[in-house]
Amino acid sequence: MTLDEKLKVYSDSQTIPKIDEECVKKTILASKAALYQSELESPLSGIDFLFHQIRYIRKRWWIAQALVLLALWIFLFISGSGVAMQRSMGIMAPVFVILLLPELWKNQSNASMEVEAASYFSIRKIYAARMTLFAIADLLMLSLFFAVSIVTLKLTVGEMIIQFFLPMNVTCCICFRNLCSNREESGYTAFLMSLVWIAVWMMIVLQERIYRRITAPIWAGVIILSFVYLIYSVCKVWKNCEKYWEVNHSWN
Amino acid sequence: MELEIINLTKEFKEIIAVDHINLSMKNGVYGLLGVNGAGKTTFMRMLCTLIRPSVGKILCEGKDIFEMDGEYRKILGYLPQEFGFYPDFTVQDYLMYVASIKGIRQTAAKKRTKILLQQVGLSKVQNRKMKKLSGGMKRRVGIAQAMLNNPKILILDEPTAGLDPSERIRFRNLISELSQDRLVLLSTHIVSDIEYIANQILLMQNGKIFHSGTQEEILNEVPIRVWRLDVRKSEVEHWQAMYKVANLKTMPQGAELRILSEQCPDTNAKEEELTLEDVFLYYFGEKAGNNDDVL
């Protein structure tokens, strides 16, 4: 027999199995159920959780922060003078941080902390995820702003650090320190204290005789101190967020 | 699933909110009954790891729940008394958010959200913002979020607070339906919430669980009987001073009193069937719901 004939004999001897449509459907459903069950049982990884949280942060505050930086750049481009630069940067830097307050405080202001604290990813991890995302976004925005400003506005790095970075850092310290507080009005306190800080900063930079007396080592010392205090405040938030119910909330 | 509570105590400054509770709970519905200020919420918060006890332990299948950490919360569902949410989220978005913090993967979360929305009767409003929902609908979203991870332990703190009677009945039926094969602990000061669905009732006062058992056991162990007595309106105050009056119904010809007493108060009194509400009044008295109990 030729090869073709052999193949024909072989194929004629084979029977096509009868496919039971019902069984196929059951198998598909069982596979889906098994996949669903395994998805339900294996939790999200830390990285997946972090990126899922991007979806639930209101982007309007990031857009507002970007607009603040854009407005600042435009003002600096138009005005150009040293005093105007100091004033505008000293005001806009705290405003940039204040725009974070609604998102940082939202679980306290909406009383959703209990549900969050009783979840697989604890309140500590939720705060950490939010702060990490804010840090990444703000770092990107500020890096772009600084790079563009240094090139287009001929600002020095020192001026950027003293006029923008320092007041921003102090405002962050105020916000995070208040975030540690268990008091319900801590968000408003942070906002008001930030406004007071803006006023204090303006008094310092606009009084020439005070401003001129602050030398570079003093600025450096203040910046380092503000950094250290910021790290301390962030750690305190991290440590205290799970003790929210320990003190002054209803224990009924 | 077994939860064992050993010598559980929580002190806030000079106040002992939970006072040396010892309890063992398995699958079934447990109704935690007590007035405002009894310590129910503090007790439940400890069960959900929101607060650490001052003394004592809570063991889940023999392991300390605070040491288990995320692994314990993976099997836990919690609906707090003050259920807060993000008002600008839609119902669907809110449940997907809670699913993400419960560690549920997106595909499973979508399917689970769909199933639960159908079960709580909110499929038609899944795209509505949370702030636009009625009180009853918000509570149903609350129970849905508690159920997202198909928990083995479900803790519901005053889940029917603020709901009208029809919503309360609906909620009760829903809880009854969801309580299959899991441990459900439901706290309330409304007796009817648990009267028909709880397998075991825990009575709590001043931080202690002073009595527990099935409804029949609790009714049988109370040393009082219930009497119905018709009196003149002028005599009502006299009877209230002499006996614990569970109910006063003003009628055109006088008043009908429901009196709790071991002995028959009057020859004209007729004995009635004791209910759980009578027991509640017997133990918690007229202070039930008094705001002075809340600090």
Interface residues (C-beta under 8 A of the other chain):
Chain A: L35 Y36 E39 L40 S42 P43 L44 D48 F49 H52 Q53 R55 Y56 R58 K106 N107 N110 A111 S112 M113 E114 V115 E116 A117 A118 S119 Y120 F121 S122 I126 E242 Y244 W245 E246 V247 S250 W251 N252
Chain B: K10 F12 I15 A17 N36 G37 A38 G39 K40 T41 T42 R45 C48 T49 L50 I51 D69 G70 R73 K74 L76 Y78 P80 Q81 E82 F83 G84 F85 Y86 P87 D88 F89 D93 Y97 V98 S100 I101 K102 G103 I104 R105 Q106 T107 A108 K111 R112 Q145 N149 N150 I155 V294 L295
